[in-house]
Amino acid sequence: MTQNTPPPRLRPLPRLIFATRWLQLPLYLGLILAQCVYVVHFWAELVHLLQAAFGNGHALQILVQSIGYHPAPSDSGVPMADVSSLNETVIMLVVLGLIDVVMISNLLVMVIIGGYETFVSRLDLEGHRDQPEWLDHVNASVLKVKLGTAIIGISSIHLLKTFINADAYDVKVLVGQTVIHLAFLLSALALAYVDRLLPHHAPAH
């Protein structure tokens, strides 16, 4: 069908069924609102980090509680006092938390843009200088692989945060999170392998 040929006229029932794809629009709008919440959370954590860096004790305690940091007990077995100054471990955990927020935000962008383009309607971004490179060849299968890869990255950040603050967790929690991360990794590898087995057709020119 050429560009000047009008699209085929659908019968009423197929037209109604096809129009139900717009029911997903409120879902994607909801994800946009969720991303706004993440932006607010990111800046709140960053402001607390900057305040703690300048000696604000209240901001430091907010950070310590939000990351669940517990100093390691002393050699005598007596727990150490509360954190009174910003240390490298707290900074690292907070920064990893900020990176985690950014990666989840990237995941939301992929779901919103890729999902809308794949399942709802075209965005008509061809020729736009800010068009995402991955959007050129996105489909349901590619989107699943990209989402699986993004989830692995988020899980890796969570696992690293847990191991850095390992004294605050039970061994069972450490083992459980490791097993879950490996399950995500195997799932993403399986999705990538299945996608490679599926036939890929070059776009028509």
Steps between C-alpha positions, in 0.01 A plus 500: 500500500644839394495812711219653290275196539243551777497240779242222465165566661442261790172339582334621823601206722867489392512879532366477856744224595791690348397819681529323837876552479434856622397354835874471568546877473403569867751234604786676323385836638508341846858388441589857409359614836699223672814633331420845638492347850845350436631841392376654827653213700833536316527871578393452861777242551754720319410804712536293819839376380621855433368618837672210677825582318485847659450357848120487535446220752125474443549448125766238577263303722233513228750356253613229742141392562406507130791277395467272805865543592626347825864538606686177561534399868834543669740212567362466852154434361358830624306685227656826390326831560275659242664654195604852597674607178475422132730212414597329177261209547199727549597709197542187289164358605322829435663541158411141409143580603502803268637286217227248574236774461653607167504143368137445603415830328673375184295181528183707525597699190554179303166359613310825433650585160560147374170367628298788359676473164454123487151448641309830470599739223796631304684796647616620155850583622673417170750774423484651850850570626416365848344175379639210710725274292339184637155616391586440134475122538282461808235230517345291776789249496777761497321695772489193727876443457581865572276498807663179622844659461388811687357289784835320532675836536255611769536167681880534485482841670273359773732204552806727522324720757416189704857369497647839593263514798520123563523543879138619504367183332467137590693241299173359367412843358839525326465153350139564402579825319790332319277215385232745382762698306624181332139412412460843333826445313398156374158632398655783297741257333207273415305792351802607294553143378135458400508838323806386306322182390199691368513610135568870449375665183674801361274805467361556155628801307 
